[in-house]
Structure formats: C-alpha cells, structure tokens
Amino acid sequence: MYRHFFKRFFDFWIALVALICLSPILLVVTIWLHFANKGAGAFFLQERPGLHGKVFKIIKYKTMTDERGADGELLPDAERLTRVGRFVRSTSIDELPQLINVLKGDMSLIGPRPLLVKYLPLYSAEQARRHDVRPGISGWAQCHGRNAISWGEKFALDVWYVDNLSLKIDLQVIFITIKKVLCRADISQAGKATMEEFNGVN
C-alpha cells in the first residue's frame, strides 16, 4: 500500500510544503549563482532515466562555470567549480530544485539517484532493477557512502532498496541524509570534484 499509493502522496505534499518554506533561500541562491557562474546561469537541466528507464529532465543548481581552454574544450570540473558552487554542493543545496521534479512525478523524495542516460546500456540485468522505482533526491546508497563508494557497492544498495522499500526505510533515509548533509560527509570521491564515470565494470 505504501509503495503504490502513500509514497507518492507523501512525496507530493512534502515537496510542495518544502518549496514554499524554502523559497526565500532558493531565491537568494539563484541570484548568488547567477553572478558566480559568470553568465552561465543558475540552473541546468539534464536528461536522466527515471521509473522503468523513462527519460526526464532533472533540474539542479549549476555549480560550475562554462569556461573553456585554448582548445575550445570545457576545463576540468575541478577548475570550473566556483567557491559558491563548492559551498552549494557541499551543503547539498544544489539538489533542492529537484523538489519540482518530485511535484511533477518524475522523482520521489527517496529512491536510487537518477544517473546519466548513457549508462543505461552498461547496466547488468540486476543493476537495471534500480529503475523499478522512481529515482530519489536521496537514497539508501547516499546514506551508506554517497559518492565515496564504488559503483558496484552503490548499485547493490540501490537494488536492496527496491526490494525492501517501506515507510520505515524511507524515514531512516531521511534521518541519515539530514545528518550527512549537516556533517557534509561523502560529497565526492577522494581527490575528485565529482563522482568518477561508470564504465560498465563493477
């Protein structure tokens, strides 16, 4: 009953109330990033696979500039990540616009994180089961290592969540997520500004 009805009900109303309450903060962050990103904008939309692999556009705060090198290619992530962007990312504020995705039904508050579309053909049948539920702003894997664990570990945790989804688990994820955000834990892999790309190897 929770999986098929109440989860979506709670997602919608919690996301709506959160957006209303956080709107002053979101406005300030939007203006702040607009200037910090040197004209690159405060938001970016990117296609991600959701429930059953259906592609949708995720909304996030943009934490990097669009600066390019002499060869015309984008500079490495670590060089484009601004001070403001680093703060927004370390506090997980960059994830807040995804509350709009939750309202639309693209995402849930809790579920496996939506990854890149290009990873879809690289998943094993077991790993692909992470798409049997809506992706989430936070999830079981985020509570057990976030970006500091391997892809194999992350996918195993995602599938575990799919098999054990319940109100109790979701409340547990919310509690641990708040704790990790306050401690700014497991934001990235050691020595990297972002998570290393998945290449199909566990």
Long-range contacts (C-beta under 8 A, 24 or more apart in sequence): 2-165, 2-166, 2-167, 3-133, 3-165, 3-166, 6-167, 7-108, 7-165, 7-167, 7-170, 8-105, 8-108, 10-109, 11-102, 11-108, 11-109, 12-102, 12-103, 14-109, 15-99, 15-100, 15-102, 15-103, 15-109, 16-103, 18-99, 19-99, 19-100, 19-103, 22-96, 22-99, 25-93, 26-96, 26-97, 29-61, 29-88, 29-93, 29-96, 30-61, 32-84, 33-61, 33-62, 33-63, 33-84, 33-85, 33-88, 36-82, 36-83, 36-84, 36-85, 37-62, 37-64, 37-65, 37-66, 37-82, 37-85, 38-65, 38-66, 38-67, 40-64, 40-65, 40-66, 43-97, 46-116, 47-117, 48-114, 48-115, 48-116, 48-117, 48-135, 49-114, 49-115, 49-117, 49-120, 49-131, 49-135, 50-106, 50-107, 50-114, 50-131, 50-134, 50-135, 51-131, 51-132, 51-133, 51-134, 51-135, 52-131, 52-132, 53-120, 53-128, 53-131, 55-117, 56-101, 56-104, 56-106, 56-107, 56-114, 57-106, 58-98, 58-101, 58-106, 58-107, 58-114, 59-97, 59-98, 59-100, 59-101, 60-94, 60-95, 60-97, 60-98, 61-88, 61-93, 61-94, 61-96, 61-97, 63-88, 63-89, 63-94, 76-193, 77-193, 77-194, 78-192, 78-193, 81-193, 89-187, 90-184, 90-187, 91-181, 91-184, 92-181, 95-137, 95-138, 98-137, 99-137, 102-137, 105-134, 106-134, 106-135, 107-134, 107-135, 107-136, 107-137, 108-133, 108-134, 108-135, 108-136, 108-137, 109-136, 109-137, 109-138, 109-170, 109-174, 110-136, 110-137, 110-138, 110-139, 110-169, 110-170, 110-173, 110-174, 111-135, 111-136, 111-139, 111-161, 112-136, 112-139, 112-140, 112-141, 112-158, 112-161, 112-162, 113-138, 113-139, 113-141, 113-142, 113-158, 115-198, 116-198, 119-198, 122-198, 122-199, 122-200, 123-155, 123-200, 124-202, 126-155, 126-159, 127-155, 127-158, 127-159, 129-159, 129-162, 130-155, 130-158, 130-159, 130-162, 132-162, 133-161, 133-162, 133-165, 138-173, 138-174, 138-177, 139-173, 140-169, 140-173, 142-173, 142-177, 142-180, 142-186, 143-172, 143-173, 143-176, 143-177, 143-180, 145-186, 146-180, 146-185, 146-186, 146-187, 147-186, 147-187, 147-188, 147-189, 147-194, 147-195, 148-186, 148-188, 148-189, 148-190, 149-186, 150-202, 151-198, 151-201, 151-202, 152-202, 155-202
